[in-house]
Amino acid sequence: MLQRVVTILSLTMFCALACGSSTDSNANGSPNSKDDPIAIVQKYVATHRTWKTTDYKISEDHKENAVTVYLVFYLPDKAIGYPGAGQSFLAYYDPKTRTVVKEMRFQ
């Protein structure tokens, strides 16, 4: 009986590790939640750019007043030799309205 319980627990833990859970991140590093700020920034990028999710990375940059600023880094910008010439931008996310309220490009 004890062996059966240990086997079931082992299989359950293995399945949880191998299969993941609903709170796991997707390929771009954001949780799969409609209220997650990174998911909302991803949706903003999808509606305002023609980029694939594999073409950019999103990371929290800093807080500014009541908004959180996210860096949306367009991966092909790595090849550009001088700053400000790429397509990367800062997305200003307002947690109260759960929207991107402003976008700033680099100069």
PyMOL commands that set and color helices and strands:
alter all, ss='L'
color gray80, all
select helices_A, chain A and resi 2-19+37-48+53-55+75-79
alter helices_A, ss='H'
color red, helices_A
select strands_A, chain A and resi 56-64+67-74+89-94+99-105
alter strands_A, ss='S'
color yellow, strands_A
deselect
rebuild
show_as cartoon
